[in-house]
Amino acid sequence: MTQIDAGHGATQAEPKRHVHLQQVRYADLDPQHHVNNVRMLTYLEDARISFLHPGAPTDREQDFGALVVARQEADYVAPLLPRSEPVRVELWITEIRNTGFSLAYEVLDDTTVYLRARTVMVGFDVATQRPRRLSEAEHKFLAAHS
């Protein structure tokens, strides 16, 4: 699994997409022989992690604090079947707020969109088990990718 930037076609009206290449594994398949719906959500999580934490902390100016998924919605557009080449999971920022942000995703290849999804992420204070405000560095990182 790797990540690349999808700088093609990104304009001010269209945010730059982060691209995560996801290998379809045999264990991801359900009895109908296509990628299980829950595994598709795992693909989104893998892409989100590769976007927010692309390398060792020394590779970045800042690292994100704790985040939790507050909302997730997914539209399964077409069945994703076993394949030897990775599928692309593209994500981009759609909204940034004081305590969280929203992401949109597409799982696709050159001919088919398999899934469209949205996730709302919220900053989380582990000690108090409550939402927290995003830091200035987190806002800056997200704004640079929106």
C-alpha positions in Angstrom: 0.0 0.0 0.0 1.4 3.3 -1.0 0.3 6.9 -1.2 0.6 9.5 -3.9 -0.8 13.0 -4.5 -3.4 13.5 -7.2 -2.4 16.9 -8.2 -4.0 16.5 -11.6 -7.0 18.7 -12.1 -7.0 20.2 -8.7 -8.1 23.8 -8.7 -9.3 26.2 -6.0 -12.8 25.0 -6.6 -11.7 21.3 -6.5 -9.5 20.4 -3.5 -6.3 18.4 -4.1 -6.9 14.7 -3.5 -4.8 12.4 -1.5 -4.4 9.0 -3.2 -3.9 5.8 -1.3 -3.3 2.6 -3.3 -5.0 -0.4 -1.6 -4.3 -4.0 -2.5 -7.4 -6.2 -2.5 -6.7 -9.2 -0.3 -8.4 -12.6 -0.4 -9.5 -12.1 3.3 -11.4 -9.0 2.2 -13.9 -11.0 0.1 -17.4 -12.1 1.2 -19.4 -15.2 0.2 -20.5 -13.3 -3.0 -16.8 -13.1 -3.9 -16.6 -9.3 -3.8 -15.0 -7.0 -1.2 -17.1 -7.0 2.0 -18.8 -3.7 2.9 -17.0 -3.5 6.3 -13.6 -4.1 4.6 -14.4 -1.2 2.3 -14.6 1.0 5.4 -11.2 -0.4 6.5 -9.9 0.8 3.1 -11.1 4.3 4.0 -9.4 4.1 7.4 -6.1 3.0 5.7 -6.3 6.0 3.4 -7.1 8.4 6.2 -4.1 7.1 8.2 -1.8 7.5 5.2 -3.1 11.0 4.7 -2.9 12.2 8.4 0.3 10.2 9.3 2.3 9.8 6.1 5.6 8.9 7.9 7.5 9.0 11.0 6.8 12.1 13.2 10.2 13.5 12.2 9.0 13.7 8.6 6.4 16.3 9.5 6.2 19.7 11.2 3.4 18.4 13.5 1.5 15.3 14.2 -2.2 15.0 14.7 -3.5 14.5 18.2 -6.2 12.0 19.0 -9.2 11.9 16.6 -12.4 9.9 16.6 -14.9 9.1 13.8 -18.1 11.0 14.7 -20.0 10.0 11.5 -19.5 7.8 8.5 -21.7 7.3 5.5 -21.0 5.2 2.5 -22.7 4.6 -0.9 -21.7 1.3 -2.4 -21.8 2.0 -6.2 -20.4 -1.2 -7.7 -19.0 -4.5 -6.4 -15.3 -4.6 -6.1 -14.0 -7.9 -7.3 -10.7 -9.7 -6.7 -7.9 -8.1 -8.7 -4.1 -8.2 -8.9 -3.6 -4.4 -9.2 -4.4 -2.1 -6.3 -7.5 0.0 -6.2 -7.3 3.8 -5.6 -8.8 5.3 -2.5 -8.9 9.1 -3.1 -9.8 11.4 -0.2 -10.1 15.2 0.2 -11.1 17.7 2.8 -14.6 19.1 2.4 -15.0 21.1 5.7 -12.9 22.3 8.6 -14.4 23.4 11.9 -13.1 24.3 15.3 -13.3 20.8 16.7 -13.2 18.6 13.6 -13.3 18.2 9.9 -15.0 16.3 7.1 -13.5 14.1 4.4 -15.0 12.8 1.2 -13.7 9.6 -0.5 -14.0 7.6 -3.7 -12.7 4.1 -4.1 -12.1 3.7 -7.8 -10.0 2.7 -10.8 -9.7 4.1 -14.3 -13.1 2.9 -15.3 -15.3 2.4 -12.2 -16.2 4.1 -9.0 -16.9 1.4 -6.4 -17.7 3.5 -3.3 -18.4 7.1 -2.4 -18.2 8.0 1.3 -18.0 10.8 3.8 -16.5 10.9 7.3 -16.7 13.5 10.1 -13.6 13.4 12.3 -13.5 15.1 15.7 -10.5 16.0 17.9 -10.6 14.0 21.0 -9.0 14.5 24.5 -8.1 11.1 25.7 -7.7 12.2 29.4 -11.1 13.7 29.7 -12.8 11.5 27.1 -14.4 14.6 25.5 -14.1 16.4 22.2 -11.3 19.0 21.9 -10.5 21.9 19.6 -8.1 21.2 16.8 -4.7 22.8 17.2 -3.5 25.6 15.0 -1.0 23.2 13.4 -3.8 20.8 12.6 -5.9 23.6 11.1 -3.0 24.7 9.0 -2.3 21.2 7.7 -6.0 20.6 6.8 -6.3 24.1 5.2 -3.3 23.3 3.0 -5.1 20.2 1.7 -8.5 21.7 1.2 
